[in-house]
Amino acid sequence: MKLFFFVILFAMTFCPVWPSAGKLPDVPSVLFLGVDFPEESATYIENQIASGLKILDLTDSPEVTYRCVRGIKEAAEIISTEKTGRYRVFVIQCRDLNTNENTFCKIRLMAARQNTDILWMTSDTAQIVSCNCDFADYEGFCANQKSYDWKRCISYIADAVSQWWTGMAEGNRGIERLPVWQGEIPDYEYSGPEYINSIARIDRISEPELEVFLPRQSEKSPVVIFFPGGGLSYTGFIRNAREAAELLRPYGVAVIGVKYRVKRGLDVALEDARQAVRTVREKASEWNIDENAIGVAGQSAGALIVLRLASADCPDAFSRPDYVIPLTSWYYGKQKWPFRFDAETPPFFMRHATNDSGYGFALSVKEKLLEAGVPLDWKTVDDGGHGAFEITVDGYGHDWTVELVEWMRKNKILKTDNHEKEVD
């Protein structure tokens, strides 16, 4: 007994304690029940959805099963026979939801009992909204297609599932989610429930949120707060924020994605962005983050947000970042720059494609940064356009995280040279 208490005391005294948010990626098993695709397409469908959920080559492929059904009643019958716990997610694509309300409710009840999340492939119906169900606008996607292509439909479904799982699903145990605003949200307007829109992005965000990915280590971590793009109209996490988190975490770099409000203009998005930086500073001790190494990154509209955060007119030092990472900068298609840089502007790691329509704007930002004497690591690629630096797209610029790690080491932002130093 004395030995037992000695071991416990030793562990509490000398062993580091890592925050609960330092979680491993959570890749769910999926049962997809659909009416549009024949059973003989199952292997292709399962591989596409599994590929979307798998994070690069860093996680195993999840179990995905596709079953062709005639409607929601057959979907309910299949779910009722499944072993509890086998599937973490049900994806259901049926066209008769509104005519079978009892069966719709039965499926939701069975999923709740099995602790399984549901993503409905449907449109924004009163039934879905009234029950606060997660859904992807598959009907809207189909309506926008000039001709039917079942493989494009499956590609949409795979993208929708992976965006939803990363940015919305309550059952994702690999991410800690935290409201950007504690208490009342300024300039609040409820625009309807969040959903995955017809281009597989998260839409109608009214309540901004942080998606927290932390390394599991004893040393304090620098952090990259990531703002996805989307023209300030919608947003998404796959292809940059999620993948960057898993690529940078082994080097001891934390990543926090921001789901800022959309369709409200730049000023409201900036309110959320500044509060996001303040929240991370306030949580630095709890999350084991270096309070002097809080950086911001963004792509497209996200790059516009981080440029504004770095501007000399930032209202308070607490919401100003310590370093800035604009990828494929954008300013409403304009070539002028609305920012003011000075000697206090934090260092920049900036990337752009020369064949992107915003290249002239990026050059003007570069020129003003150099005029102000701001430390700048600048690199361009010759192809890839506006999507050049999307991590999961092979080609130009997709390996920017490797260059970022070296830049962070050179600038003493990242103070360890060890790769794979995370603890189990």
C-alpha positions as CSV (number, residue, x, y, z in Angstrom):
1,M,0.0,0.0,0.0
2,K,2.8,2.4,0.9
3,L,4.4,1.6,-2.5
4,F,1.1,2.4,-4.3
5,F,0.8,5.8,-2.6
6,F,4.5,6.6,-3.4
7,V,3.9,5.9,-7.1
8,I,0.9,8.1,-7.2
9,L,2.7,10.9,-5.4
10,F,5.7,10.6,-7.7
11,A,3.4,10.8,-10.8
12,M,1.6,13.9,-9.5
13,T,4.9,15.6,-8.6
14,F,7.2,14.8,-11.4
15,C,5.1,13.8,-14.4
16,P,3.8,16.5,-16.7
17,V,0.1,17.0,-17.0
18,W,-1.2,17.7,-20.5
19,P,-4.4,19.6,-21.2
20,S,-7.5,17.5,-22.0
21,A,-7.7,19.2,-25.4
22,G,-4.4,17.5,-26.5
23,K,-6.4,14.8,-28.3
24,L,-5.6,12.4,-31.0
25,P,-7.5,12.6,-34.4
26,D,-10.9,10.9,-34.3
27,V,-11.8,9.2,-37.5
28,P,-15.4,7.7,-37.3
29,S,-16.9,4.6,-38.8
30,V,-19.8,5.4,-41.1
31,L,-23.0,3.7,-42.4
32,F,-24.3,5.4,-45.5
33,L,-27.9,4.6,-46.5
34,G,-28.9,6.1,-49.8
35,V,-31.5,5.8,-52.6
36,D,-29.6,7.4,-55.5
37,F,-26.8,4.9,-56.0
38,P,-26.9,1.2,-56.8
39,E,-25.4,-1.4,-54.5
40,E,-22.8,-2.3,-57.1
41,S,-21.3,1.2,-56.6
42,A,-20.6,0.4,-52.9
43,T,-16.9,-0.1,-53.1
44,Y,-16.3,3.2,-54.9
45,I,-18.6,5.1,-52.6
46,E,-17.0,3.6,-49.4
47,N,-13.5,4.4,-50.6
48,Q,-14.4,8.1,-51.5
49,I,-16.0,8.7,-48.1
50,A,-13.2,7.0,-46.2
51,S,-10.6,9.0,-48.2
52,G,-12.3,12.2,-47.2
53,L,-12.3,11.4,-43.5
54,K,-8.8,10.0,-43.4
55,I,-6.3,12.8,-42.6
56,L,-3.5,12.6,-45.2
57,D,-1.5,9.5,-44.4
58,L,-1.5,10.2,-40.7
59,T,-4.6,8.2,-39.7
60,D,-6.0,4.8,-40.7
61,S,-8.9,4.6,-43.1
62,P,-12.2,4.3,-41.3
63,E,-14.8,1.6,-41.8
64,V,-17.4,2.8,-44.2
65,T,-20.4,0.8,-45.4
66,Y,-22.8,1.7,-48.1
67,R,-26.3,0.2,-48.4
68,C,-28.8,1.0,-51.1
69,V,-32.3,1.5,-49.7
70,R,-35.7,2.2,-51.3
71,G,-36.6,4.9,-48.7
72,I,-36.5,5.9,-45.1
73,K,-38.5,2.9,-43.8
74,E,-35.9,0.5,-45.2
75,A,-33.2,2.7,-43.7
76,A,-34.8,2.4,-40.3
77,E,-35.0,-1.3,-40.6
78,I,-31.3,-1.6,-41.4
79,I,-30.3,0.7,-38.5
80,S,-32.5,-1.4,-36.1
81,T,-30.5,-4.5,-36.9
82,E,-27.0,-2.9,-36.6
83,K,-24.9,-3.7,-33.5
84,T,-24.8,-0.8,-31.1
85,G,-21.4,1.0,-31.3
86,R,-20.3,-0.4,-34.7
87,Y,-21.0,2.9,-36.5
88,R,-20.3,6.4,-35.1
89,V,-22.0,8.2,-38.0
90,F,-25.2,7.5,-40.0
91,V,-25.3,9.4,-43.4
92,I,-28.9,9.1,-44.8
93,Q,-29.9,10.2,-48.3
94,C,-33.7,9.6,-48.7
95,R,-36.2,11.6,-50.6
96,D,-39.3,10.7,-48.5
97,L,-38.4,12.3,-45.2
98,N,-41.4,14.6,-45.1
99,T,-43.9,11.8,-45.8
100,N,-42.7,9.6,-43.0
101,E,-42.4,11.7,-40.0
102,N,-42.8,8.8,-37.5
103,T,-40.0,6.8,-39.2
104,F,-37.8,10.0,-39.2
105,C,-38.3,10.3,-35.5
106,K,-37.7,6.6,-35.0
107,I,-34.3,6.8,-36.7
108,R,-33.3,9.8,-34.6
109,L,-34.2,7.9,-31.4
110,M,-32.3,4.8,-32.4
111,A,-29.2,7.0,-33.2
112,A,-29.4,8.7,-29.9
113,R,-29.6,5.3,-28.1
114,Q,-26.5,4.2,-30.0
115,N,-24.7,7.4,-29.4
116,T,-24.4,7.9,-33.1
117,D,-24.4,11.2,-35.0
118,I,-26.6,11.7,-38.1
119,L,-25.9,13.8,-41.2
120,W,-29.0,14.0,-43.4
121,M,-28.4,14.5,-47.2
122,T,-31.4,16.7,-47.9
123,S,-32.5,20.3,-48.2
124,D,-33.4,22.9,-45.6
125,T,-36.8,21.5,-44.8
126,A,-39.0,22.7,-41.9
127,Q,-38.8,19.2,-40.4
128,I,-35.0,19.2,-40.4
129,V,-34.8,22.7,-39.0
130,S,-37.5,22.2,-36.3
131,C,-35.6,19.1,-35.0
132,N,-32.2,20.9,-35.1
133,C,-30.7,18.1,-37.3
134,D,-27.4,18.4,-39.0
135,F,-27.8,18.3,-42.8
136,A,-26.0,18.9,-46.0
137,D,-27.8,20.5,-48.9
138,Y,-27.4,17.6,-51.3
139,E,-30.6,18.6,-53.1
140,G,-29.2,22.0,-53.8
141,F,-26.0,20.5,-55.1
142,C,-28.0,18.3,-57.5
143,A,-30.1,21.2,-58.7
144,N,-27.0,23.1,-59.6
145,Q,-25.7,20.3,-61.9
146,K,-26.2,20.7,-65.6
147,S,-26.3,17.0,-66.1
148,Y,-26.3,14.0,-63.7
149,D,-23.0,12.6,-62.8
150,W,-23.2,10.1,-60.0
151,K,-19.4,10.3,-59.3
152,R,-19.6,14.0,-58.8
153,C,-22.6,13.4,-56.4
154,I,-20.4,11.0,-54.4
155,S,-17.6,13.5,-54.4
156,Y,-19.9,16.1,-52.9
157,I,-21.2,13.7,-50.2
158,A,-17.6,12.7,-49.3
159,D,-16.6,16.4,-49.0
160,A,-19.7,17.2,-47.0
161,V,-19.2,14.4,-44.5
162,S,-15.6,15.4,-43.8
163,Q,-16.3,19.1,-43.5
164,W,-19.2,18.4,-41.1
165,W,-17.3,15.9,-39.0
166,T,-14.4,18.3,-38.5
167,G,-16.4,21.6,-38.1
168,M,-19.8,20.6,-36.7
169,A,-20.3,17.1,-35.5
170,E,-20.9,16.8,-31.7
171,G,-19.5,13.3,-31.6
172,N,-16.0,14.2,-32.8
173,R,-13.8,13.3,-29.8
174,G,-10.5,14.6,-31.5
175,I,-11.4,18.3,-31.2
176,E,-12.2,20.5,-28.3
177,R,-14.7,23.2,-29.3
178,L,-15.1,26.5,-27.5
179,P,-17.2,29.6,-28.1
180,V,-15.3,32.6,-29.3
181,W,-17.4,34.8,-27.1
182,Q,-18.1,34.0,-23.5
183,G,-21.5,35.5,-22.8
184,E,-23.3,37.9,-25.1
185,I,-22.2,38.0,-28.8
186,P,-21.9,41.6,-30.1
187,D,-23.9,42.5,-33.1
188,Y,-25.6,39.1,-32.9
189,E,-28.1,38.0,-35.6
190,Y,-29.4,34.5,-35.9
191,S,-29.5,33.5,-39.5
192,G,-30.7,29.9,-39.1
193,P,-29.0,26.7,-38.1
194,E,-25.5,25.9,-39.4
195,Y,-25.4,23.5,-42.3
196,I,-23.2,22.2,-45.1
197,N,-24.1,24.1,-48.2
198,S,-24.4,23.0,-51.8
199,I,-20.6,23.4,-52.3
200,A,-19.8,21.4,-49.2
201,R,-18.8,24.3,-46.9
202,I,-20.1,25.4,-43.5
203,D,-22.7,28.0,-43.9
204,R,-24.9,30.3,-41.8
205,I,-22.5,30.6,-38.9
206,S,-24.1,32.8,-36.3
207,E,-22.2,31.7,-33.2
208,P,-18.5,31.8,-33.8
209,E,-16.4,28.9,-32.4
210,L,-12.8,27.8,-31.9
211,E,-11.7,24.3,-33.0
212,V,-8.8,23.4,-30.8
213,F,-6.0,21.0,-31.8
214,L,-3.2,20.8,-29.2
215,P,0.0,18.8,-29.1
216,R,0.5,16.5,-26.2
217,Q,3.8,17.7,-24.7
218,S,5.2,19.3,-21.6
219,E,6.9,22.3,-23.3
220,K,4.9,25.3,-24.1
221,S,3.7,25.4,-27.7
222,P,3.6,28.2,-30.2
223,V,0.1,28.4,-31.8
224,V,-1.2,29.1,-35.3
225,I,-4.8,30.5,-35.2
226,F,-6.2,29.6,-38.6
227,F,-8.9,31.5,-40.4
228,P,-10.3,29.5,-43.4
229,G,-11.4,31.2,-46.6
230,G,-14.8,31.4,-48.2
231,G,-15.3,35.0,-49.4
232,L,-16.8,35.9,-45.9
233,S,-19.9,34.0,-47.1
234,Y,-19.1,30.4,-45.8
235,T,-16.1,28.6,-44.5
236,G,-14.5,25.1,-44.2
237,F,-11.8,23.3,-42.3
238,I,-10.5,20.5,-44.5
239,R,-7.6,21.1,-46.9
240,N,-5.9,23.5,-44.5
241,A,-6.9,24.0,-40.9
242,R,-7.5,20.3,-40.1
243,E,-4.5,19.1,-42.1
244,A,-2.2,21.8,-40.8
245,A,-3.1,20.8,-37.3
246,E,-2.0,17.2,-37.8
247,L,1.1,18.1,-39.8
248,L,2.3,20.7,-37.2
249,R,1.3,18.9,-34.1
250,P,4.3,16.5,-34.1
251,Y,6.6,19.5,-34.1
252,G,5.0,20.9,-31.0
253,V,2.8,23.5,-32.7
254,A,-0.8,24.0,-31.7
255,V,-3.4,24.9,-34.3
256,I,-6.8,26.5,-33.5
257,G,-9.3,26.9,-36.3
258,V,-11.8,29.7,-36.1
259,K,-15.4,29.4,-37.3
260,Y,-16.1,33.1,-37.6
261,R,-19.5,34.6,-38.6
262,V,-20.3,34.7,-42.3
263,K,-22.5,36.8,-44.5
264,R,-22.1,39.7,-42.1
265,G,-19.2,41.5,-43.7
266,L,-15.6,42.1,-42.8
267,D,-16.2,44.2,-39.7
268,V,-18.2,41.4,-37.9
269,A,-15.6,38.8,-39.0
270,L,-12.9,41.0,-37.5
271,E,-14.8,41.3,-34.2
272,D,-14.7,37.5,-34.0
273,A,-11.1,37.3,-35.1
274,R,-9.8,39.8,-32.5
275,Q,-11.8,38.0,-29.8
276,A,-10.4,34.7,-30.9
277,V,-6.8,36.0,-30.4
278,R,-7.8,37.5,-27.0
279,T,-9.4,34.1,-26.0
280,V,-6.2,32.2,-27.0
281,R,-4.1,34.6,-24.9
282,E,-6.4,34.2,-22.0
283,K,-6.3,30.4,-22.3
284,A,-2.5,30.2,-22.9
285,S,-1.6,28.9,-19.5
286,E,-4.5,26.3,-19.5
287,W,-3.6,25.1,-23.0
288,N,0.2,25.1,-22.4
289,I,0.7,27.8,-25.1
290,D,3.6,30.2,-25.3
291,E,1.8,33.6,-24.8
292,N,4.6,35.3,-26.8
293,A,4.2,33.0,-29.9
294,I,0.6,33.4,-30.9
295,G,0.4,33.6,-34.7
296,V,-2.5,33.9,-37.2
297,A,-2.8,32.2,-40.6
298,G,-5.5,32.5,-43.2
299,Q,-6.3,31.6,-46.8
300,S,-8.2,33.9,-49.2
301,A,-10.7,35.8,-47.1
302,G,-9.0,34.3,-44.0
303,A,-5.8,36.0,-45.3
304,L,-7.6,39.3,-45.5
305,I,-8.6,38.8,-41.8
306,V,-5.1,38.1,-40.6
307,L,-3.7,41.1,-42.6
308,R,-6.2,43.3,-40.8
309,L,-5.2,41.8,-37.5
310,A,-1.6,42.7,-38.2
311,S,-2.4,46.2,-39.3
312,A,-1.1,49.1,-37.2
313,D,-4.7,50.2,-36.6
314,C,-5.5,47.1,-34.5
315,P,-7.4,48.5,-31.5
316,D,-5.4,46.7,-28.8
317,A,-2.2,44.8,-28.4
318,F,-3.9,41.9,-26.8
319,S,-5.7,41.1,-30.1
320,R,-2.6,41.7,-32.2
321,P,-0.7,38.5,-33.3
322,D,3.0,37.8,-32.8
323,Y,3.5,36.6,-36.4
324,V,1.4,36.5,-39.5
325,I,0.9,33.8,-42.2
326,P,-1.2,35.0,-45.2
327,L,-1.7,32.3,-47.9
328,T,-3.2,33.4,-51.3
329,S,-4.2,36.9,-50.1
330,W,-7.6,38.4,-51.2
331,Y,-9.3,41.7,-51.0
332,Y,-12.6,41.5,-52.9
333,G,-10.8,41.2,-56.2
334,K,-9.2,44.6,-55.8
335,Q,-5.5,45.3,-56.2
336,K,-5.3,48.2,-53.6
337,W,-4.3,47.5,-50.0
338,P,-6.2,49.0,-47.0
339,F,-3.6,48.2,-44.4
340,R,-1.1,50.3,-42.4
341,F,2.2,48.7,-41.4
342,D,4.9,50.1,-39.1
343,A,8.0,49.1,-37.2
344,E,5.8,47.3,-34.6
345,T,4.1,45.1,-37.2
346,P,4.9,41.4,-36.5
347,P,7.0,39.3,-38.9
348,F,5.3,37.8,-41.9
349,F,5.5,34.4,-43.6
350,M,3.7,35.1,-46.9
351,R,2.9,32.8,-49.9
352,H,1.1,33.4,-53.2
353,A,0.6,32.0,-56.7
354,T,1.6,34.2,-59.6
355,N,-1.3,33.0,-61.7
356,D,-3.9,34.0,-59.0
357,S,-6.1,37.0,-59.7
358,G,-5.0,38.5,-56.4
359,Y,-1.3,38.4,-57.2
360,G,-1.1,42.2,-57.8
361,F,-2.7,42.8,-54.4
362,A,-0.2,40.5,-52.7
363,L,2.7,42.4,-54.4
364,S,1.3,45.7,-53.0
365,V,1.2,44.2,-49.5
366,K,4.7,42.9,-49.9
367,E,6.0,46.3,-51.0
368,K,4.4,48.1,-48.0
369,L,5.7,45.5,-45.6
370,L,9.3,46.1,-46.9
371,E,8.9,49.8,-46.8
372,A,7.9,49.6,-43.1
373,G,10.9,47.4,-42.4
374,V,8.7,44.4,-41.4
375,P,10.6,41.0,-41.5
376,L,9.2,39.1,-44.4
377,D,9.6,35.6,-45.7
378,W,8.1,35.8,-49.2
379,K,7.7,33.0,-51.7
380,T,5.6,32.5,-54.9
381,V,4.7,29.5,-57.0
382,D,3.9,29.7,-60.7
383,D,0.7,27.6,-60.8
384,G,-2.2,26.5,-58.7
385,G,-4.1,29.7,-58.7
386,H,-6.3,30.5,-55.7
387,G,-6.0,27.0,-54.4
388,A,-2.3,26.7,-54.6
389,F,-1.7,26.2,-50.9
390,E,-4.4,23.7,-50.1
391,I,-2.6,20.9,-48.3
392,T,-4.5,17.9,-49.6
393,V,-4.2,19.0,-53.2
394,D,-0.9,17.6,-54.7
395,G,1.0,20.3,-56.6
396,Y,2.1,23.8,-56.1
397,G,2.7,25.1,-52.6
398,H,0.8,22.3,-50.7
399,D,3.9,21.6,-48.5
400,W,4.0,25.1,-47.0
401,T,3.9,23.7,-43.4
402,V,7.4,22.2,-43.9
403,E,8.7,25.7,-44.8
404,L,6.8,27.2,-41.9
405,V,8.4,24.9,-39.4
406,E,11.9,25.9,-40.6
407,W,10.9,29.6,-40.5
408,M,9.6,29.3,-37.0
409,R,12.8,27.7,-35.9
410,K,14.9,30.3,-37.6
411,N,12.9,33.1,-35.8
412,K,13.0,31.3,-32.4
413,I,9.2,31.0,-32.4
414,L,9.6,27.2,-32.3
415,K,12.3,26.5,-29.7
416,T,12.7,22.7,-30.1
417,D,14.3,20.9,-33.0
418,N,12.7,17.6,-32.2
419,H,10.2,16.0,-34.5
420,E,7.9,13.3,-33.1
421,K,8.4,14.6,-29.6
422,E,4.8,14.2,-28.6
423,V,4.1,12.0,-25.7
424,D,1.5,9.2,-25.6
